[in-house]
Amino acid sequence: MRTRFKRKMIALRAGMYLLGLGCVCYFAYHAVTGTYGLRSGKEMQDRIAELQLQAEALSQQQQYLEKQVRLMSDGSMEADMLDERARKLLAVSREDEIVIYLD
């Protein structure tokens, strides 16, 4: 009888160790590859850098557009700028002119 009890204890002890090892492996795997794991942290940092570059480009475009609005709205619109805008919006030019749009 004593031998059976000892075998059960050894099997139970081995099972507990395997269960503990399985839990550690499970949590270690998800700590590396999970939604908030190490790999996703790197991907998030890359995405943040990409979005910062995009925000910087949009900021420059906004500054350019604000400058254009200031030139048009404060009453001091330059004659060549007015001429350029009219030609672009109306698609009109004289017969002896060649118009090249760079936009």
C-alpha positions as CSV (number, residue, x, y, z in Angstrom):
1,M,0.0,0.0,0.0
2,R,2.8,2.3,0.8
3,T,4.2,2.1,-2.7
4,R,1.0,3.1,-4.4
5,F,0.7,6.2,-2.3
6,K,4.3,7.2,-3.0
7,R,3.7,6.7,-6.7
8,K,0.6,9.0,-6.6
9,M,2.6,11.7,-4.8
10,I,5.4,11.6,-7.4
11,A,2.8,11.8,-10.2
12,L,1.0,14.6,-8.4
13,R,4.2,16.5,-7.8
14,A,5.4,16.1,-11.4
15,G,1.9,17.2,-12.6
16,M,2.1,20.3,-10.5
17,Y,5.6,21.1,-11.9
18,L,4.4,20.7,-15.4
19,L,1.3,22.8,-14.8
20,G,3.5,25.6,-13.3
21,L,5.9,25.3,-16.2
22,G,3.0,25.5,-18.7
23,C,1.7,28.7,-16.9
24,V,5.1,30.3,-17.0
25,C,5.5,29.5,-20.7
26,Y,2.1,30.8,-21.5
27,F,2.6,34.1,-19.8
28,A,6.1,34.5,-21.2
29,Y,4.9,33.9,-24.7
30,H,2.1,36.5,-24.3
31,A,4.5,39.0,-22.7
32,V,6.6,38.9,-25.9
33,T,3.9,38.5,-28.6
34,G,0.7,39.8,-27.0
35,T,-1.2,42.9,-27.7
36,Y,0.8,45.0,-25.3
37,G,3.9,42.8,-25.5
38,L,7.5,43.7,-26.4
39,R,7.0,43.3,-30.1
40,S,3.9,45.4,-30.2
41,G,5.6,48.1,-28.2
42,K,8.2,48.3,-31.0
43,E,5.5,48.4,-33.7
44,M,3.7,51.2,-31.7
45,Q,6.9,53.2,-31.5
46,D,7.4,52.8,-35.3
47,R,3.8,53.9,-35.9
48,I,4.3,56.9,-33.6
49,A,7.4,58.0,-35.5
50,E,5.5,57.6,-38.8
51,L,2.5,59.7,-37.6
52,Q,4.9,62.4,-36.3
53,L,6.4,62.7,-39.7
54,Q,3.0,62.9,-41.2
55,A,1.9,65.6,-38.7
56,E,5.0,67.6,-39.5
57,A,4.2,67.5,-43.2
58,L,0.6,68.6,-42.6
59,S,1.9,71.4,-40.3
60,Q,4.1,72.7,-43.1
61,Q,1.2,72.5,-45.6
62,Q,-1.0,74.4,-43.1
63,Q,1.6,77.1,-42.7
64,Y,1.8,77.5,-46.5
65,L,-2.0,77.7,-46.8
66,E,-2.2,80.2,-43.9
67,K,0.4,82.4,-45.7
68,Q,-1.7,82.2,-48.9
69,V,-4.8,83.3,-47.0
70,R,-3.0,86.1,-45.3
71,L,-1.8,87.4,-48.7
72,M,-5.3,87.3,-50.1
73,S,-7.3,88.5,-47.1
74,D,-5.6,91.6,-45.7
75,G,-6.3,93.7,-48.7
76,S,-2.8,93.8,-50.0
77,M,-3.1,91.1,-52.6
78,E,-0.3,91.4,-55.1
79,A,-1.2,91.9,-58.7
80,D,0.7,88.9,-60.0
81,M,-0.9,86.6,-57.4
82,L,-4.3,87.9,-58.4
83,D,-3.5,87.4,-62.0
84,E,-2.2,83.9,-61.3
85,R,-5.3,82.9,-59.3
86,A,-7.7,84.3,-62.0
87,R,-5.9,82.4,-64.7
88,K,-5.9,79.2,-62.7
89,L,-9.6,79.4,-61.7
90,L,-10.9,80.6,-65.0
91,A,-8.4,78.7,-67.2
92,V,-7.9,81.8,-69.4
93,S,-4.8,83.0,-71.0
94,R,-3.9,85.2,-74.0
95,E,-3.1,83.6,-77.4
96,D,0.6,84.6,-77.3
97,E,1.2,83.1,-73.8
98,I,2.3,79.7,-72.7
99,V,1.1,78.7,-69.3
100,I,2.8,75.9,-67.3
101,Y,1.2,74.9,-64.0
102,L,3.5,73.4,-61.4
103,D,0.9,72.4,-58.8
